[in-house]
């Protein structure tokens, strides 16, 4: 049995997936099993995966990235792996990316939440930057650089672009919300973990995010009609997350920014974007997903 489950979610990006898997095969640490959750791709992904003897493939209907990671992490937790290394199918890993993540085990850090990689774009610009943990220590000063001599910085949330999670945290705190579909499932999940345990960014673990849009995504500037509709999930999931995990001040700030965005779009008479905002707001009032736990360690669901 391998120690690490490398969990990848994919949908119709066979070329990028091939590059990712090749970069994983070249890692300096080889104690892993690749697990690919195929969200019903129709571009030849399933046929190619069947030929890969070192890859476990789980094919399911398209449940979005959130549903894919839910399935992959559940499988990993129920099959005895000690860690999950999660990533999207459009990532490319430096050869020492996993080794640098695993170095956290050499330090005297008891029961950490997760450690994520530094993410850059194809032009070496930063992408998917995690939120730094600026909470005060017992002295009253922010403690985010306490492990900086080990090339680690404390963070509060991160994306699933490249993140290593001890399996016990998944069994203790549950799986991501599959109902999120896309966008925000990783932020909610990493926030859920870091609220309980200190978590980190490892400077020397580097991956490239080869996403088609290399720029920061903005609702007001989105030109792709198909992607525009998906912002519904982003706003609904953000509202859920901030009211579940945020402070009163964070909730007030989020509501203020939501109203400000609404007014700006209203003044532009952009009724399509207005509809998406209103729809997400009303959807958030009835959105109450459950936390599910892996069966092997399960006490049910809450």
ABEGO torsion letter per residue (X at the ends): XBABBBBBBBBGBAAAAAAAAAAAAABABABBBBBBBBBGBAAGAAAAAAABAABBBBBBBBAEAAAAAAAAAAAAAAAGBABBBBBBAABBBBAAAAAAAAAAAABBBBGBABBBBBBBBAAGBBBGBBBBBABBBAAGBBAAAAAAAAGBBBBABBBAABBBBBAAAAAAAEBBBAAAGBEGAAAAAAAAAAAABBBBBBAABBBBBABABABBBBAAABABAAAAAAAAAAAAAAAAAAAAABBAAAAAAAAAAAAAAAAAAAAAGBAAAAAAAAAAAAAAAABBBBBBBBAAABAEBX
